[in-house]
């Protein structure tokens, strides 16, 4: 994985993945609790949020 931090508006999938990884590293999210579906769900929620924000930002830019 790259050492660069992905910006959510340009790379929503990468930013979501990095955020989940950092939550695991910080001990805020444990891959040992339950199955992987919890971590996948959290990733999907971040990704969806970042993608929606990206589309909103692009729409706002087109109007201006």
Residue pairs with C-beta under 8 A, 6 or more apart in sequence:
1 18
1 21
5 15
5 18
6 14
6 15
6 17
6 18
7 15
8 15
8 16
8 50
8 53
8 54
9 50
9 53
9 54
9 57
10 54
12 47
12 50
12 51
12 53
12 54
13 47
15 46
15 50
16 43
16 44
16 46
16 47
16 50
17 43
19 46
20 29
20 39
20 42
20 43
20 46
23 29
23 42
24 30
24 31
24 39
29 39
29 42
31 39
